[in-house]
Amino acid sequence: MVRSHADEHLHDRHDRSGLWTALSGLGLLAGWAVEGVGAKHWLEAFGGQSHDARVAVLYGLSAAAGLWPMWPRALASLRHRHLDMHVLVCVSVIGAAAIGEWSEGAAVAFLFALAHRMEAWSLERARVALAGLVSEGAGDVWSDLHRPAPTERWIERFAAIYTPIVTATALAVATLPPLVDGAWGVWFYRALVFIVLACPCALVISTPVSVVAAVTSAARMGVLIKGGAPLEQAAQVDDASEEALAKAGVTVANLDEPPQRIAGANVVMRGDPEQSREFLVGHAKRAMSVIRQNVAVALVTKLAFLASAAFGAAPLWMAVLADTGATVVVTLNGLRLLRAPGPAAADGTRHTKQG
């Protein structure tokens, strides 16, 4: 497959992002190693403030490498007066360094860079797979692939409200309790945990990675779905007839029909129409089940750590690890949709259903 100039640019950017992530990880490991040599017990290297200038330099370089791909987006978001995960990560790392928590700041930068890299990898993998399946005759399929699904739009609206609220809570945690007990450092640290937890990474990635994986696997089976909206609409159908799909707002046109009909359809099918419709409905229901699982995992993890952070029971590195872990879980869960059992195939032959 011949790559376009835009594809090459995207590939190069992802390669550079992977390099910075690797450098951040190496710096973090080097800092831990040096600190572990001088510690009474190697576990001390995973907590507490660094009191060795060499270690602080290594952690600082690790944090700088991890943040390097993020800070241009953070600055752009600030110019538009928008708090996104790039801003929050940068603030949390800078704040950790300001109070001497160099190791935790480096861990924050590396883990978020790793999560961001994994997100980009998963979406790129699905996109490339889909590009290899969509023929020139079905080129109109691309036009709607990047339109957000209803669930994705709901998550974006939720994040737009949730993130400022949690950020404001973090500001209150950093300023109000210390007026009573004077423990400014303790409460500032807890506020940093809140800021990390305010980043809705797992929640934001939970839907698009699932949608792209589902669309990709459906294309392999000869059913080309134009984005998340028709996927969600098809999941609401109990009867896989063309009339029921049309009533739900899903319009179907066969691939050998005129280009104008293909352009106006939500779903383009190859092979046997009845088998393809049955596959579409079943696959859409499975995709929505995975999306609901992902949203639940992201929200439960986030709320659980927000509650524990208020009582100081969630250190900064653990909050980052939990958020990154949730991101990994929802990404891998979404990628399960790349394997789509069903009877329809691109050449119209019957496939045996899997498990």
C-alpha positions as CSV (number, residue, x, y, z in Angstrom):
1,M,0.0,0.0,0.0
2,V,1.4,3.4,-1.0
3,R,1.6,5.9,1.8
4,S,0.5,9.5,1.3
5,H,2.6,12.5,2.5
6,A,0.2,12.9,5.5
7,D,0.6,9.2,6.4
8,E,4.4,9.5,6.3
9,H,4.3,12.6,8.5
10,L,2.0,10.9,11.0
11,H,4.3,7.8,11.0
12,D,7.4,10.0,11.6
13,R,5.7,11.9,14.4
14,H,4.7,8.6,16.1
15,D,8.3,7.3,15.8
16,R,9.6,10.5,17.5
17,S,7.0,10.1,20.2
18,G,8.1,6.6,20.8
19,L,11.8,7.7,21.0
20,W,11.0,10.4,23.6
21,T,8.9,7.9,25.6
22,A,11.9,5.4,25.6
23,L,14.3,8.1,26.7
24,S,11.9,9.1,29.5
25,G,11.8,5.4,30.6
26,L,15.5,5.0,30.5
27,G,16.0,8.2,32.6
28,L,13.5,7.0,35.1
29,L,15.2,3.6,35.4
30,A,18.6,5.2,35.6
31,G,17.4,7.4,38.5
32,W,16.0,4.5,40.3
33,A,19.2,2.5,39.9
34,V,21.5,5.3,41.2
35,E,19.1,6.0,44.1
36,G,18.8,2.3,44.9
37,V,22.6,1.9,45.2
38,G,22.8,4.6,47.9
39,A,19.6,3.6,49.7
40,K,19.6,1.3,52.8
41,H,16.9,-0.8,51.0
42,W,16.2,-0.8,47.2
43,L,12.5,-0.1,47.9
44,E,13.4,3.3,49.2
45,A,14.2,4.3,45.6
46,F,10.4,4.1,44.8
47,G,9.4,6.7,47.3
48,G,10.5,9.8,49.2
49,Q,12.3,12.9,48.1
50,S,15.6,12.6,46.2
51,H,18.6,13.9,48.1
52,D,21.2,13.2,45.5
53,A,21.8,15.9,42.8
54,R,22.7,13.3,40.2
55,V,19.4,11.5,40.8
56,A,17.5,14.7,40.5
57,V,19.2,15.4,37.2
58,L,18.3,12.0,35.8
59,Y,14.7,12.3,37.0
60,G,14.5,15.8,35.5
61,L,15.8,14.6,32.1
62,S,13.2,11.7,32.3
63,A,10.4,14.2,33.0
64,A,11.6,16.5,30.2
65,A,11.7,13.7,27.7
66,G,8.3,12.4,28.7
67,L,6.7,15.9,28.4
68,W,8.5,16.9,25.2
69,P,5.7,15.7,22.8
70,M,3.0,17.1,25.1
71,W,4.0,20.7,25.9
72,P,3.1,22.2,22.4
73,R,-0.4,20.8,22.8
74,A,-0.5,22.1,26.4
75,L,0.4,25.6,25.3
76,A,-2.1,25.5,22.5
77,S,-4.8,24.4,25.0
78,L,-3.9,27.3,27.4
79,R,-4.1,29.8,24.5
80,H,-7.7,28.6,24.0
81,R,-8.4,28.6,27.7
82,H,-9.0,24.9,27.7
83,L,-7.8,22.5,30.4
84,D,-7.0,19.2,28.7
85,M,-4.9,16.2,29.8
86,H,-1.7,17.7,28.4
87,V,-2.0,20.8,30.5
88,L,-2.8,18.8,33.6
89,V,0.1,16.4,33.2
90,C,2.5,19.3,32.7
91,V,1.2,21.1,35.8
92,S,1.4,17.9,37.9
93,V,5.0,17.2,36.8
94,I,6.2,20.8,37.4
95,G,4.4,20.8,40.8
96,A,6.0,17.5,41.8
97,A,9.5,18.9,40.9
98,A,8.7,22.1,42.8
99,I,8.3,20.2,46.1
100,G,11.2,17.9,45.5
101,E,9.3,14.8,44.3
102,W,11.5,14.3,41.3
103,S,11.0,10.6,41.1
104,E,7.2,10.9,41.1
105,G,7.3,13.7,38.6
106,A,9.4,11.6,36.3
107,A,7.0,8.7,36.8
108,V,4.0,10.9,35.9
109,A,5.7,12.1,32.7
110,F,6.8,8.6,31.6
111,L,3.5,6.8,32.4
112,F,1.4,9.4,30.6
113,A,3.8,9.4,27.6
114,L,3.5,5.6,27.5
115,A,-0.3,5.7,27.7
116,H,-0.4,8.3,25.0
117,R,1.9,6.3,22.8
118,M,-0.2,3.2,23.3
119,E,-3.3,5.1,22.4
120,A,-1.7,6.3,19.2
121,W,-0.4,2.9,18.4
122,S,-3.8,1.2,18.8
123,L,-5.7,3.8,16.7
124,E,-3.0,3.7,14.0
125,R,-3.0,-0.1,13.9
126,A,-6.7,-0.2,13.4
127,R,-6.6,2.7,10.8
128,V,-3.9,1.0,8.7
129,A,-5.8,-2.3,8.8
130,L,-8.9,-0.5,7.6
131,A,-7.0,1.4,4.9
132,G,-5.8,-1.9,3.5
133,L,-9.4,-3.3,3.4
134,V,-11.2,-0.4,1.8
135,S,-11.0,-0.5,-2.0
136,E,-11.1,2.5,-4.3
137,G,-14.7,1.7,-5.1
138,A,-15.7,2.2,-1.5
139,G,-13.7,5.4,-1.0
140,D,-16.7,7.3,0.2
141,V,-16.6,5.3,3.4
142,W,-13.7,7.5,4.6
143,S,-15.9,10.6,4.7
144,D,-17.7,9.8,8.0
145,L,-15.1,7.7,9.8
146,H,-13.9,10.6,12.1
147,R,-17.4,11.8,13.1
148,P,-17.8,11.1,16.9
149,A,-20.3,8.5,18.0
150,P,-23.1,9.7,20.4
151,T,-21.3,8.0,23.3
152,E,-18.1,9.7,22.4
153,R,-19.9,13.1,22.2
154,W,-21.4,12.4,25.7
155,I,-17.9,11.6,27.1
156,E,-16.5,14.8,25.6
157,R,-19.3,16.8,27.3
158,F,-18.8,15.0,30.5
159,A,-15.0,15.6,30.4
160,A,-15.6,19.3,29.7
161,I,-17.5,19.6,33.0
162,Y,-15.7,17.0,35.1
163,T,-12.1,18.3,34.4
164,P,-12.7,21.9,35.6
165,I,-14.6,20.7,38.6
166,V,-11.8,18.3,39.7
167,T,-9.2,21.0,39.0
168,A,-11.0,23.5,41.1
169,T,-11.2,20.9,43.8
170,A,-7.5,20.4,43.6
171,L,-7.0,24.1,44.0
172,A,-9.3,24.1,47.1
173,V,-7.4,21.1,48.6
174,A,-4.1,22.9,48.1
175,T,-5.2,26.2,49.8
176,L,-8.0,25.7,52.2
177,P,-6.9,22.9,54.7
178,P,-3.4,24.5,55.1
179,L,-5.0,27.6,56.4
180,V,-6.1,25.5,59.4
181,D,-3.1,23.1,60.0
182,G,-0.3,24.9,58.1
183,A,0.8,21.7,56.3
184,W,1.1,23.4,52.9
185,G,3.5,20.7,51.5
186,V,1.2,17.9,52.4
187,W,-1.9,19.4,50.9
188,F,-0.1,20.7,47.8
189,Y,1.0,17.1,47.2
190,R,-2.6,15.8,47.6
191,A,-3.7,18.5,45.2
192,L,-1.2,17.2,42.6
193,V,-2.8,13.8,43.0
194,F,-6.2,15.3,42.3
195,I,-4.8,17.0,39.2
196,V,-3.4,13.7,37.9
197,L,-6.7,12.1,38.5
198,A,-8.5,14.9,36.7
199,C,-7.0,13.7,33.4
200,P,-9.7,11.6,31.8
201,C,-7.3,9.6,29.6
202,A,-8.9,6.2,30.0
203,L,-12.4,7.7,29.6
204,V,-11.6,9.6,26.5
205,I,-9.9,6.7,24.7
206,S,-12.5,4.1,25.8
207,T,-14.9,4.8,22.9
208,P,-12.8,5.8,19.8
209,V,-10.4,2.8,20.1
210,S,-13.4,0.5,20.4
211,V,-15.2,2.1,17.4
212,V,-12.2,2.0,15.2
213,A,-11.5,-1.6,16.1
214,A,-15.1,-2.6,15.4
215,V,-15.2,-0.7,12.1
216,T,-11.9,-2.4,11.0
217,S,-13.0,-5.9,11.9
218,A,-16.4,-5.3,10.2
219,A,-14.6,-4.2,7.0
220,R,-12.7,-7.5,7.1
221,M,-16.1,-9.3,7.1
222,G,-17.4,-7.3,4.1
223,V,-19.4,-4.7,6.1
224,L,-18.1,-1.2,5.8
225,I,-19.5,1.0,8.6
226,K,-19.1,4.8,8.3
227,G,-18.1,5.6,11.9
228,G,-19.5,5.2,15.4
229,A,-23.0,6.7,14.9
230,P,-24.4,4.0,12.6
231,L,-22.6,1.4,14.8
232,E,-24.5,2.6,17.8
233,Q,-27.8,2.9,15.9
234,A,-27.5,-0.7,14.6
235,A,-27.0,-1.9,18.1
236,Q,-30.5,-0.8,19.0
237,V,-32.1,-3.0,16.4
238,D,-33.6,-6.4,17.3
239,D,-34.7,-7.4,13.8
240,A,-31.8,-7.5,11.3
241,S,-34.2,-6.6,8.4
242,E,-33.4,-3.7,6.1
243,E,-36.7,-2.0,7.2
244,A,-35.7,-2.2,10.9
245,L,-32.3,-0.8,10.2
246,A,-33.7,2.1,8.2
247,K,-36.2,2.8,11.0
248,A,-33.2,3.1,13.4
249,G,-31.5,5.5,11.0
250,V,-29.1,3.1,9.4
251,T,-29.2,3.2,5.6
252,V,-27.6,0.3,3.7
253,A,-26.4,0.2,0.0
254,N,-24.5,-2.8,-1.6
255,L,-21.0,-2.1,-2.9
256,D,-21.9,-2.7,-6.5
257,E,-24.5,0.0,-6.5
258,P,-24.0,3.4,-8.1
259,P,-21.4,5.7,-6.3
260,Q,-24.1,8.2,-5.3
261,R,-26.0,5.6,-3.4
262,I,-22.9,4.4,-1.7
263,A,-22.1,8.0,-0.7
264,G,-25.5,8.4,0.9
265,A,-25.4,5.1,2.9
266,N,-24.3,4.6,6.5
267,V,-23.2,1.1,5.8
268,V,-21.9,-0.5,2.7
269,M,-22.0,-4.3,2.3
270,R,-20.4,-6.9,0.2
271,G,-21.6,-10.5,-0.2
272,D,-25.0,-11.9,0.9
273,P,-27.2,-9.0,2.2
274,E,-29.1,-11.0,4.8
275,Q,-25.9,-12.5,6.3
276,S,-24.3,-9.1,6.3
277,R,-27.2,-7.4,8.1
278,E,-27.3,-10.2,10.7
279,F,-23.6,-9.7,11.2
280,L,-23.9,-5.9,11.4
281,V,-26.5,-6.0,14.2
282,G,-24.7,-8.7,16.2
283,H,-21.3,-7.0,15.8
284,A,-22.8,-3.6,16.8
285,K,-24.3,-5.0,20.0
286,R,-21.0,-6.6,20.9
287,A,-19.2,-3.3,20.2
288,M,-21.6,-1.3,22.4
289,S,-21.1,-3.9,25.2
290,V,-17.3,-3.4,25.1
291,I,-17.8,0.4,25.0
292,R,-20.0,0.2,28.1
293,Q,-17.4,-2.0,29.9
294,N,-14.7,0.5,29.0
295,V,-16.6,3.5,30.3
296,A,-17.5,1.7,33.5
297,V,-13.8,0.7,34.1
298,A,-12.6,4.3,33.5
299,L,-15.2,5.9,35.7
300,V,-15.0,3.4,38.6
301,T,-11.2,3.6,38.7
302,K,-11.3,7.4,38.6
303,L,-13.9,7.8,41.3
304,A,-12.2,5.3,43.6
305,F,-8.9,7.1,43.5
306,L,-10.5,10.5,43.8
307,A,-12.1,9.3,47.1
308,S,-8.8,7.9,48.4
309,A,-6.8,10.9,47.3
310,A,-8.8,13.2,49.7
311,F,-7.5,11.2,52.6
312,G,-3.9,10.9,51.4
313,A,-4.2,7.2,50.7
314,A,-3.2,7.5,47.0
315,P,0.4,8.6,46.4
316,L,1.1,10.4,43.1
317,W,2.8,7.5,41.4
318,M,0.0,5.1,42.3
319,A,-2.6,7.6,40.9
320,V,-0.7,7.7,37.7
321,L,-0.2,4.0,37.6
322,A,-4.0,3.5,38.2
323,D,-4.9,5.9,35.4
324,T,-2.4,4.4,33.0
325,G,-3.5,0.9,33.9
326,A,-7.1,1.8,33.2
327,T,-6.0,3.3,29.9
328,V,-4.2,0.1,29.0
329,V,-7.2,-2.1,30.1
330,V,-9.7,-0.1,28.0
331,T,-7.4,0.0,25.0
332,L,-6.8,-3.8,25.0
333,N,-10.5,-4.4,25.7
334,G,-11.4,-2.3,22.7
335,L,-8.8,-4.0,20.5
336,R,-10.6,-7.3,21.2
337,L,-13.1,-6.0,18.6
338,L,-10.5,-6.5,15.9
339,R,-11.5,-10.1,16.0
340,A,-15.1,-10.2,14.8
341,P,-16.9,-13.6,14.7
342,G,-19.6,-13.7,12.0
343,P,-20.9,-15.3,8.9
344,A,-20.2,-12.6,6.3
345,A,-17.0,-12.3,4.4
346,A,-15.6,-9.9,1.9
347,D,-16.0,-12.4,-0.9
348,G,-19.5,-13.4,0.2
349,T,-18.5,-16.8,1.5
350,R,-19.7,-18.2,4.9
351,H,-17.5,-18.1,7.9
352,T,-17.9,-20.4,10.9
353,K,-18.9,-18.4,14.0
354,Q,-16.2,-18.3,16.7
355,G,-17.0,-18.6,20.4
